[in-house]
Amino acid sequence: MSELSTSSLLQDALTSIAADVDQEFDTLLTLPGDARDRLYAAMRHATIGGGKRLRPLLVTATAALFNVERKTALRVGTAVEAIHVYSLVHDDLPCMDDDDLRRGKPTVHRAFDEATAVLAGDSLHALAFEILANPDTHSDPFVRGELVSTLALASGPEGMAGGQMMDIEAENASFDLQTVMRLQALKTGALIAASVEMGAILGHIPPEGRAHLRGYARDIGLAFQIADDILDVEGDPELAGKALQKDAEAGKGTFVSLMGLDRAKQQAEMLVQQANDYLSSYGAEADLLRAIANYITERDR
């Protein structure tokens, strides 16, 4: 497939998944018309509009390899996105990163208040598992159970939350490159890896048959964070929709500060190539996954 057609494939997929995820959240988060309206409004503010929707796209693109119905994969992708967004809402709070802008609009605690932001994040966390446990998502209770377990592991101390704790500790310690890699594998990579894994779970692929997809997910997860660190140095805050260079100002070690800009770029490119190599057993049906890998180092936000 040509570079132009690959780019078009990805852009169409990103546009489609963004619209579909927004529609899912719009349906799930209808205002109840009572004293909880402010909470629901805050959740809608956080979830609807903006964001790359990379994780739901990874779920649906992986599931499509195994002919899983898109509606099913979309619900699972929406659950993953609920976890991702909850983490952003809490990450933006004054007790953590204290950010004013997210996805080009005021952060939830700025648009509403801190208490509402905490509850909105809590509720999005719960919503994710409510979606996965619902028989409407999948008729097989064993599949639902594995989906819940996978997302829980990726979200907690062995995954994203553990990485966030390491990130907080990084303000008071000098982490070497291996530790930063571990931090980012948990904070960013775990949820990306879970997105691919959950797509394979929907396809009834046994754990031993997912090794190549795990390799793909691991490499794009690390490449994604390296690319983020590069954008933090070279990016445009307006395009990013958030403040840049906050880690450097806090004295945290990043891939760029530890490797240098040129080496970081080379490492990201190598990881993308390696990720694509893991898909060598697939034909055109994996073109979207290949396009996602390439997009990670080409994006401007």
Secondary structure, DSSP 8 states (H G I E B T S, - for coil): --HHHHHHHHHHHHHHHHHHHHHHHHHHT---SSTTHHHHHHHHHHHSS-S--HHHHHHHHHHHTTT--HHHHHHHHHHHHHHHHHHHHHHTSTTTT--SEETTEE-HHHHS-HHHHHHHHHHHHHHHHHHHHSTTT-S-HHHHHHHHHHHHHHHSTTTHHHHHHHHHHGGGS---HHHHHHHHIIIIIHHHHHHHHHHHHHTT--GGG-HHHHHHHHHHHHHHHHHHHHHHHH--HHHHTS--SHHHHTT---HHHHH-HHHHHHHHHHHHHHHHHTTTT--GGGHHHHHHHHHHHH---
